[in-house]
Amino acid sequence: MDRVTTTDRRTALRAGAGLVAGGALAAGCATTGPAAAPAAPARAPAAKATPLTAPAPRAFPRQPAQITHGPRDRPRIALTFHGQGDPKIATALLTEAEKHGARVTVLAVGTWLDTHPEMARRILDGGHDLGNHTQRHIAVNALSEADALAEITGCADRLKRLTGSIGTWFRPSRAPAASSLVQRLAHRVGYPHVLSYDVDSLDFTEPGAPAVTRKVLAEVRDGSVVSMHFGYAGTVAALPAVLQELDRRGLRAVTTTELLS
């Protein structure tokens, strides 16, 4: 809109105020008066919904095909989460991490993304890594070659559709490490590395927040990759104490990509 006539001024002001109250996402849409063009900002949320291309997998030449930890000479660790379960709990975990300035790695299950596609954008918008944890979260190492490949590609395809990328990492489901076959299949799909871990929080056994906190803090050290899960209230309850103690020790929680860079 180039200008607003005197007759239309009241209508334009009402439209501009409505956009401010509705929290429009377009840059500069909070301005008021004739300079605010109501039509374009009103359509901005639709444009925002179009996913930007997410980071693709990277090869780290000094790292093995299956990574269990990062460099031991730098005070950084990676908190990694198996992505499935109640999205409210997942959002609470992400928010808590962000409050402490931490960034995490989420390995998402394909069926979870099918049910909660908005979580892919939420994870990426928070500055976190997003990766592949198979399509159905079944014992991928025990599958035939064709079925294992389908599990990896199924989740990769969903990530690609939602974010423009197959995700930065692949982690096998129902196993701490991938078999040699699953490693080869993941590499074929486009993942240079398989992501394992050296600290298992055992939060999925629901031992209570204090037990999760003790387990992680007893074992974590420079370069550690910690396995945790969305979907468990005890993990949410444990996270503040874990992050506070990591801060006290001078250990920074970063994405796995940052850990290895």
N, C-alpha and C positions, 0 to 999 in steps of 0.2 A: 504494500500500500504506500503510495507516494506522499499523500497528505490526507488529513481528516477535515472535512468541512465543518463549519460552525454547527450545522444542524445535527451532524453525526457525532459531535464531540462527546456528548454524554454516553452514547452507546459504546464508543471506543474506550472511554475510561472504565466503564463497567467491565468490558472484555479484558482490559489489561489487569484490573484488580483481580478478576477471576483466575487469570493465569498465575498470578503471584500466590494466591491462596492455594491453588492446586499444586504448587511446587513444580512448575514446568521445568524440563531438563535442559532446554536449549540455552546456550550461553547468552547472557545479556537479557534474558526474558523477564527479569525482575524489574526492568525499567518501567516507569509509568509515564502517562501523558501521551501526546500525539506521536512521539517517536517510537512507541511500542506498537509493532504490527501484530495484531491478534491472530491472523490466519496462519502464518508460518510457524510460530511457536506452538500452536495447538497441535500441529502435526509432528512435532519433534519426537515425542515418545515412540512413534512408529519407526522412525529412522533409527532411533537408539536400539530398538529391538534387533536390528540386523547385526549378527555377530561379527566382530572384527576377527581377523585371522590370528589365532593363538600361536605361541611358539611351537616349533617343530622339534622332534628329537635331535639331540646333538651327540656327536661322537667325541669321547674324551680319550685321546690316544694313549695316555698313561694309565688308563683304568682298564681292568679286566672286563670280559664280556658280562660277567655277573658281579655287580658291585654290592659290597656289604657295608662299606664305610668310606668316608672321605679322608683327606689328609690328616695325619695325627699331629701335625706341627702348627695347626692354626686353631684358635679358640672358637670354632663354629660347629654346630650340630644341625641335623635335619630331623624334624618331627614329621613323620609320614603317617597318613591316615587312610585306612581302607574305606572307600566311599560307598556306603549304603546305609539304610536305616532312616529314621525320622528326620526329615529335613529341618525341623525346628532345632533338634539337637545339633545337627551339622552346622547350622547357622550360628548357634550359640558358641560352638567351639571356634569357628572362624572369627567371630566378633571378639571373643576373649583373647585369641592370639593377636589380633590386630591392635587391641588396647595396649598390649605390652610391646608393640613394635615388632612382633615375630611374624615370620612368613613360613608357611608349611607346604607340604606336598600331599596332594590328594590323589589316590589311585581309585578311580571310580568304576563301579560295576555297571555294565551296559544296561541291564534291566532297571537299575536305579535311575539312570539317566532317561530311560524311556518314560518312567513315571514322574520324574522331577527334572525335566530338561532345564528349568530355570537355574538349577544349582551349578551347571557348568559355567554360566556367565558370572554367577555370584563368586565362585572360587577364583576365576581369572580376574575379575574386577578388584578383588582384594589383594592382588599381587602374588597369589600363590601358584605353585606348579599344579598342573592337572594331567593325570595319566590314566593308563588302561589297567584294569584289574579283572579282565575277562568279561564275557557277556553275561554269564549266569552264576558266577562265583561257585563253580564246582571244581572237583579235584582234577585240574587240567593235566597234571603229570601222568595221571592214570588213563588218559584218553588215547584213542587212536590218533594217528597223524592228522587225518582229515578232520576229526572232531575237535582236536586241540587247535588246529588252524582256524576253524570256524569260531571258536571261542575268542581267539585273539582278534580276528578280523571283524567279528560282530561288534565288539566294543570300539575298535578303531574306527569303524564306519560311522558309528553314532557320534563319537567325538568329532570326527571330520565334518559331519553334517551340522553339528551344533556350534562348532568353534572355528572351522576351517583348517584344523590340524588333527592328526591322530593322537595328539598328546605328547608330552615330553618324556614319559617313562612308561615302561611295562613292568608289572609285578604279577607273578603267577598267583592263582587262587588256591587256597587250601594247602599251601606248602610254603615253608620259609625260603626255599630256593627252587629254581627251575631245573628240570631235567635237561640233559644235553639236547634232546629232541625239541623241547619247548624253547630253549635258547635259540636253536637254529630257526624255528618257525617265527619267533618274535623278530629276529633279524631280517627274515624274508619280508615280513610285513612293514618293516621300516624302523625298528627300534635297535640302535647299535648296542645297547646294553639292556640287561635285565636288572631290576632294582630289588635287592634283598635288604637285609638289615643286620645289625650286630647287637641291638638291644630290643628285647620283646617285652612290652609293658604288661602283657597278659590281661589287658583290660577286658577282653572279650569273655573272660571267665567270671567277670563281675565280682571281684574280690573286695570291692569298696575303694573309695577314693584314696584313703591313706595307704593302702597296700599298693595301688598303682603308682602313687607318688614315690614310695620307698623303692620300689623295683626299678623305676626309671633312674632315679637319682643315685642309686647304688652302683649302677653299671655305666652310666653315660660318661663319656670323656671326649676329648678333642676328636672331631671327625665322625662321631657316632651318627648312625642312622637308626632312629627309634621307630618301632612299629606300634601304632595305636589305631583306634577305630572310631568312626562315627557310629552313632546309634546307641551309645551307652551313657546314661546319666552320670555314672561314676567317673567317666573320662572328663566330662565337663567340669565336675567338681574338683578333680585332681589338677586340671591344667593350670589354674592360677598359682598354686604352690610350686608346681614344677617350673613354671616360667620365672617366678620370683627367685627360686634357688639358682636357676641357670644364670640369671642376671648377677646374683651375688658372686658366683664363681667366675664371672666374666665370659661365660659361654653364650654366644649369640645364636638364636634359632633362625635359620635361613632356609630357603628352598634347597632342594637337592641340587638343582642346577647351579645355584650360588655356591653351595658347599664344594662342588667339584671344579668351579671355574678358577 
